[in-house]
Amino acid sequence: MDDIASDLRLPPTPRLRVAFVHPDLGIGGAERLVVDAAVGLRARGHAVAVFTSHHDPTHCFAETRDGSLPVVVRGDWLPRSIGGKAVVLCAIVRSLYLACTMLLFESKDFDVLIVDQLSISLPILRFSAARILFYCHFPDKLLAKRESFIKKLYRIPFDLMEEITTRMADCIVVNSNFTRQIFKDAFPSIKVNPKVLYPAIRIEAYNATGGSTKDFRKHLKNKTILVSINRFERKKNIALAIQAFSTLRETCKDDWDKLVLVVAGGYDTRVAENVEHLDELNSAASGIGLRTVVTKSLDALEVGNAQVIFLPSFDEEHRTFLLAEALCLIYTPTNEHFGIVPVEAMYAGLPVVAANSGGPLESIVDGVTGFLREPEPGAFAEAISILVKGPSNKIEIGKAGKQRVLDKFTLDAFTTQLERHLEVLFLEFNWDATWAFIMVVFVAPAVLLMSVFVALLVFGK
């Protein structure tokens, strides 16, 4: 009977040759997802490589630097902007160059291509022998700024091409139910219903790190740490964390002197917004009477007198320390696509105070693993005050948060679901994607020429 049962059992997932195609392999939520997915598939026996236009060994996740994942960089010599403008156009050129080199040198080397962020390369990559899965973090057309009529005009061809090229993927996956609905509203011509694949964290990696090997507490003794972790971008609404922290002067008068806010996150000196926004936040905090410091390390002497500590481009040791020692995570983005940081915090046993919209509605259970509040200082301060005045609440909420991560957001569960999507690529044929590909072959040259003409005409972003 055992032999018969063995014969009837489905074979394991075939080992695939998988290439990830990502525009800029730095430090961020999208990059963390790509790296985790690649590591997860490789652990299952799949052959994996990552292709990108930029990878800085001093500003990246360890797995892309220590040899855990093979990384191929092409096109980094191409400009990221022209005089600080035409960023989108330059990103497209870099993406197309990367796709062309892959088609030239690796057209038959991979069974599956997993592409994210930029879909513009899909028409080229479809000429390869691989099936394509496109992971949409959020429609780019909804992230673009359109302050003027000229900018709106400039974006028309790019928005059109995004919808047409995204449609060409054999399988489309999004990071949350929230993003799926946004995707369907943004791209009405795409009739395929995207699949949801929640980002995850590698439990083993977090368990292996243990405590920080550095004594970051020496200048923060007797301090209660509140932490905000986000890239230094305006859309992340980090100012809300600073404003809510300032409000604690009134709601937590007895504890105010021992409170400190650490604003940590991804920061790249090549990105003008990162540099500008850090300066803006520092000025805003100083402007409301908070003592601030910008530092590369928490063991710097000057942090001892600061109430708000800005920690750009913090490393894994700092992350480990903050997630282990903070009272709570203050997560400020509104309508965030998913947000992996709250998941990391919950696994570390941190309560999360987040805006009651977007992905956090699916990751956080209000009143159980954290608090979901309106994105305004008073509401956030009220939730934080509960923890400041009753720090023992952290234990119960932290346990619930960690269990939720173990139930829903482990890398093992993520990889299993991803493998299922990859299997379906070879079992189903997407006629809509094929039709879109045919359309692009005829329409794309005209649209690209128009894009270049408009870009040269207005020389906008």
C-alpha positions in Angstrom: 0.0 0.0 0.0 2.8 2.4 0.8 4.3 1.8 -2.7 0.9 2.6 -4.3 0.5 5.8 -2.2 4.0 6.8 -3.1 3.2 6.3 -6.8 0.0 8.5 -6.5 1.7 11.3 -4.7 2.3 14.5 -6.7 5.9 15.0 -7.6 7.8 17.9 -5.9 7.9 21.3 -7.5 10.4 21.0 -10.5 13.7 22.8 -10.0 13.5 26.0 -12.0 16.0 28.5 -13.3 14.8 31.8 -12.0 16.0 35.3 -12.7 14.8 38.3 -10.7 14.9 41.6 -12.6 14.9 44.7 -10.3 15.9 48.2 -11.2 17.9 49.3 -8.1 19.1 46.8 -5.6 19.5 49.1 -2.6 17.8 49.0 0.8 14.0 49.2 1.0 10.8 47.1 1.3 10.7 46.2 -2.4 14.4 45.1 -2.3 13.9 43.1 0.9 11.0 41.2 -0.8 13.2 40.5 -3.9 16.1 39.3 -1.7 13.8 37.1 0.5 12.0 35.6 -2.5 15.4 34.8 -4.1 16.8 33.3 -1.0 13.6 31.3 -0.4 13.6 29.8 -3.9 17.3 29.0 -3.8 16.8 27.2 -0.5 14.2 25.0 -2.2 16.8 24.0 -4.8 15.9 26.4 -7.6 18.8 28.1 -9.5 18.5 31.8 -8.8 20.2 35.0 -10.0 19.4 38.7 -9.6 19.8 41.2 -12.4 19.8 44.9 -11.7 20.9 48.3 -13.0 22.5 49.3 -9.8 24.1 47.5 -6.8 26.3 49.3 -4.2 28.0 46.8 -1.9 28.1 49.5 0.8 24.3 50.1 0.5 22.6 46.8 0.2 21.3 43.8 2.0 23.9 41.3 3.2 22.7 38.4 1.1 23.5 40.4 -2.1 27.0 41.2 -0.8 28.2 38.0 0.9 27.7 35.6 -2.1 24.4 34.2 -0.9 22.9 35.4 -4.1 24.6 36.0 -7.5 24.0 39.6 -8.6 24.6 40.8 -12.2 24.8 44.6 -12.7 24.4 46.1 -16.1 23.8 49.7 -17.2 24.9 51.5 -14.1 26.9 53.8 -16.3 23.7 55.2 -17.8 22.4 58.4 -16.1 19.7 58.3 -13.4 18.5 61.8 -14.4 19.4 64.7 -16.7 20.2 67.7 -14.6 18.0 66.3 -11.9 15.1 66.0 -14.3 13.7 63.2 -16.6 14.1 60.6 -13.8 11.3 58.4 -15.2 12.7 58.5 -18.8 16.2 57.6 -17.5 14.8 54.7 -15.4 13.1 53.4 -18.5 16.3 53.6 -20.6 18.3 51.8 -17.9 15.6 49.1 -17.6 15.4 48.6 -21.4 19.2 48.3 -21.6 19.2 45.7 -18.8 16.5 43.7 -20.6 18.3 43.9 -24.0 21.5 42.6 -22.5 19.6 39.7 -20.8 18.0 38.9 -24.2 21.4 39.0 -25.9 23.3 36.9 -23.4 20.8 34.9 -21.3 17.8 34.4 -23.6 17.6 30.7 -23.0 19.2 30.5 -19.5 16.1 30.9 -17.4 12.7 29.2 -17.1 11.1 32.1 -15.2 11.7 35.8 -15.0 10.3 37.6 -11.9 10.1 41.3 -12.7 9.0 44.0 -10.3 8.6 47.8 -10.1 9.1 48.6 -13.8 7.1 46.7 -16.4 8.5 48.6 -19.4 11.1 45.8 -20.1 8.4 43.1 -20.5 8.0 43.5 -24.3 11.7 42.7 -24.7 11.9 39.9 -22.1 8.9 38.2 -23.8 11.2 37.4 -26.7 13.2 35.1 -24.4 12.3 31.5 -23.7 11.1 32.3 -20.1 7.7 32.7 -18.6 7.2 36.1 -16.8 5.7 36.8 -13.4 5.3 40.5 -12.6 5.1 41.5 -8.9 3.3 44.9 -8.6 4.2 46.7 -5.3 1.9 49.6 -6.4 1.0 51.1 -9.8 3.7 53.6 -10.7 1.2 55.9 -12.3 -0.3 56.6 -8.9 3.1 57.4 -7.3 4.0 60.1 -9.9 3.6 63.8 -9.0 1.5 65.9 -11.4 1.8 69.5 -10.1 1.2 71.1 -13.5 -0.6 70.6 -16.8 2.8 70.0 -18.5 3.7 67.2 -15.9 0.3 65.6 -16.6 0.9 65.7 -20.3 4.4 64.4 -19.8 3.1 61.4 -17.8 0.5 60.3 -20.4 2.7 58.1 -22.6 4.4 56.5 -19.5 1.1 55.7 -17.9 -0.2 54.2 -21.1 2.9 52.1 -21.5 2.8 50.9 -17.9 -0.7 49.5 -18.4 0.0 47.9 -21.7 3.3 46.3 -20.7 2.1 45.1 -17.3 -0.7 43.3 -19.1 1.9 41.3 -21.0 3.0 39.3 -17.9 2.0 35.7 -17.8 1.1 36.1 -14.2 0.5 39.3 -12.1 1.0 39.2 -8.3 0.4 42.0 -5.8 1.4 42.4 -2.2 -2.0 42.9 -0.5 -5.8 42.9 -1.1 -5.6 46.7 -0.8 -3.1 46.9 -3.7 -5.1 44.5 -5.8 -8.2 46.8 -5.7 -6.0 49.8 -6.4 -4.4 47.9 -9.3 -7.8 46.9 -10.8 -9.0 50.5 -10.6 -5.8 51.9 -12.1 -5.6 49.4 -15.0 -9.1 48.8 -16.2 -8.0 47.2 -19.5 -6.3 44.4 -17.6 -9.0 41.7 -17.1 -6.8 39.2 -15.2 -7.4 39.3 -11.5 -4.0 39.7 -9.8 -3.0 37.1 -7.2 -2.1 38.2 -3.6 1.2 37.2 -2.2 2.0 38.9 1.1 5.6 39.8 1.7 7.3 37.8 4.5 10.3 37.7 6.8 13.0 35.1 7.2 12.4 33.8 10.8 15.7 32.0 10.8 17.7 35.2 10.0 16.0 37.1 12.8 16.6 34.2 15.2 20.2 33.9 14.2 21.1 37.5 14.8 20.3 37.4 18.5 21.1 40.6 20.4 23.2 43.4 19.1 27.0 43.0 19.7 27.4 46.7 20.4 26.5 48.6 23.5 24.2 51.1 22.0 22.6 51.7 25.4 25.6 53.4 26.9 24.3 56.9 25.9 20.7 56.0 26.2 20.6 54.6 29.7 17.2 54.9 31.4 15.7 56.1 28.2 12.4 54.7 26.7 13.0 54.4 23.0 10.3 54.9 20.4 11.3 54.0 16.9 10.2 55.0 13.4 11.6 53.0 10.4 11.0 54.2 6.9 12.9 55.5 3.9 13.5 59.2 4.1 10.7 60.0 1.5 7.9 62.6 1.9 5.2 60.1 1.1 6.2 58.1 4.2 4.8 61.0 6.4 7.6 60.6 9.0 6.7 64.1 10.2 3.7 62.5 11.8 5.9 60.5 14.1 7.8 63.7 15.2 4.5 65.6 15.8 3.0 62.7 17.8 6.2 62.5 19.8 6.0 66.2 20.6 2.4 65.8 21.7 3.6 63.4 24.4 5.0 66.4 26.3 1.4 67.0 27.3 -0.1 63.5 27.5 2.9 61.9 29.2 4.3 64.7 31.4 5.7 62.4 34.1 7.6 60.3 31.5 8.6 63.0 29.0 12.2 63.4 30.2 13.0 59.7 29.6 11.5 59.5 26.1 13.5 59.5 22.9 12.4 59.0 19.3 14.8 57.3 16.9 13.9 58.0 13.2 15.8 55.4 11.2 15.6 54.3 7.6 16.9 53.9 4.1 18.9 56.9 2.9 20.8 57.3 -0.3 22.9 60.4 -1.0 22.3 59.9 -4.7 18.6 60.5 -4.2 17.9 64.2 -3.8 14.6 63.6 -2.0 16.4 61.6 0.7 18.8 64.4 1.4 16.3 67.1 1.2 13.7 65.4 3.4 16.1 64.5 6.2 17.0 68.2 6.4 13.3 69.1 6.4 12.5 66.7 9.2 15.5 67.8 11.3 14.4 71.5 10.8 10.8 70.6 11.6 11.7 68.8 14.9 14.0 71.7 15.9 11.3 74.2 15.1 8.9 72.7 17.7 11.5 72.8 20.4 13.0 69.2 20.2 16.7 68.6 20.6 17.9 66.7 17.5 21.0 64.9 16.2 21.8 63.3 12.9 24.2 60.4 13.4 25.5 57.2 11.7 25.6 55.4 15.0 23.8 55.3 18.3 27.1 55.0 20.2 28.0 58.6 19.2 28.3 60.8 22.3 25.9 63.4 21.1 22.8 61.1 21.1 22.8 61.2 24.9 21.3 64.8 24.9 19.0 64.4 21.9 15.2 63.9 22.0 15.0 63.0 18.3 17.8 61.0 16.8 18.0 60.7 13.0 19.7 57.5 11.9 20.0 57.4 8.1 21.2 54.2 6.4 21.3 52.2 9.6 22.8 48.7 9.6 21.5 45.4 10.8 23.1 45.8 14.2 21.2 49.0 14.7 18.0 47.4 13.4 18.4 44.4 15.8 19.0 46.7 18.7 16.1 49.0 18.0 13.6 46.1 17.4 14.8 44.5 20.7 14.9 47.6 22.9 12.2 50.0 21.6 8.8 50.3 23.4 6.9 50.4 20.1 7.2 51.1 16.3 5.5 54.2 15.0 4.6 53.5 11.4 3.3 56.6 9.6 2.6 56.0 5.9 -1.0 56.4 4.8 -2.4 53.9 2.3 0.9 52.0 2.4 0.8 49.2 -0.2 1.7 46.6 2.4 4.6 47.6 4.7 7.1 44.9 5.8 8.4 46.9 8.7 5.3 46.3 10.9 5.7 42.6 10.3 9.4 42.7 11.4 8.4 44.6 14.5 5.6 42.2 15.4 8.0 39.3 15.2 10.4 41.1 17.5 7.6 41.5 20.0 7.0 45.3 19.4 3.5 46.8 19.4 2.9 48.8 16.2 1.1 52.1 16.0 0.1 52.6 12.4 -2.3 54.5 10.1 -5.7 52.8 9.7 -5.4 52.4 5.9 -3.7 50.3 3.3 -1.6 47.2 4.1 -1.5 47.6 7.9 -5.2 46.8 8.0 -4.2 43.3 6.8 -1.1 42.8 8.9 -2.0 44.4 12.2 -5.0 43.5 14.4 -6.1 46.6 16.2 -5.9 46.4 19.9 -4.3 42.9 19.7 -1.0 43.3 17.9 -0.9 47.1 17.9 -3.0 50.1 17.3 -4.6 51.4 14.1 -5.3 55.1 14.3 -6.2 58.1 12.1 -3.0 59.6 10.7 -3.0 62.7 13.0 -0.7 63.5 15.9 -3.3 63.4 18.7 -4.6 60.0 17.7 -1.1 58.5 17.4 0.0 60.1 20.7 -3.0 58.6 22.5 -2.1 55.1 21.3 1.6 55.6 22.2 0.6 56.9 25.6 -1.1 53.7 26.5 2.2 51.9 26.1 4.3 54.7 27.8 2.0 54.7 30.9 1.6 50.9 30.9 4.8 49.4 29.5 3.6 45.9 30.6 1.1 46.1 27.8 4.1 45.6 25.4 4.5 42.0 26.6 1.0 40.8 25.9 0.7 42.7 22.6 4.2 41.6 21.6 3.3 37.9 22.1 0.2 38.3 20.0 2.1 40.0 17.2 4.8 37.4 17.1 2.2 34.6 16.8 0.5 36.4 14.0 3.7 36.6 12.0 4.3 32.9 12.6 0.8 32.1 11.4 0.8 34.3 8.2 4.1 36.0 7.3 6.9 33.5 7.3 9.3 33.0 4.4 8.4 29.4 4.2 4.7 30.1 3.6 5.7 32.9 1.2 8.0 30.6 -0.8 5.4 27.8 -0.9 2.8 30.1 -2.3 5.3 31.6 -4.8 6.2 28.2 -6.1 2.5 27.5 -6.7 2.3 30.6 -8.8 5.4 29.6 -10.8 3.8 26.1 -11.4 0.7 27.7 -12.7 2.8 29.6 -15.3 3.4 26.3 -17.1 -0.1 25.0 -16.7 -2.2 27.9 -17.9 -1.8 30.1 -21.0 -2.5 33.8 -20.7 -4.1 34.8 -24.0 -4.6 38.4 -22.7 -0.8 38.7 -22.2 -0.1 37.4 -25.7 -2.6 39.8 -27.3 -1.0 42.7 -25.3 2.4 41.6 -26.6 1.2 41.7 -30.2 -0.2 45.2 -29.7 3.0 46.5 -28.2 5.1 45.2 -31.1 3.2 47.5 -33.4 2.3 50.4 -31.0 5.4 50.7 -28.8 7.7 52.3 -31.4 5.3 55.2 -31.9 4.6 55.7 -28.2 8.3 55.6 -27.3 9.1 58.2 -29.9 6.3 60.4 -28.6 7.7 59.9 -25.0 11.1 61.1 -26.1 9.6 64.0 -28.0 7.6 65.1 -25.0 10.5 64.6 -22.6 12.8 66.8 -24.7 10.0 69.4 -25.1 9.2 69.8 -21.4 12.4 68.3 -19.8 10.4 67.4 -16.8 10.6 64.6 -14.2 
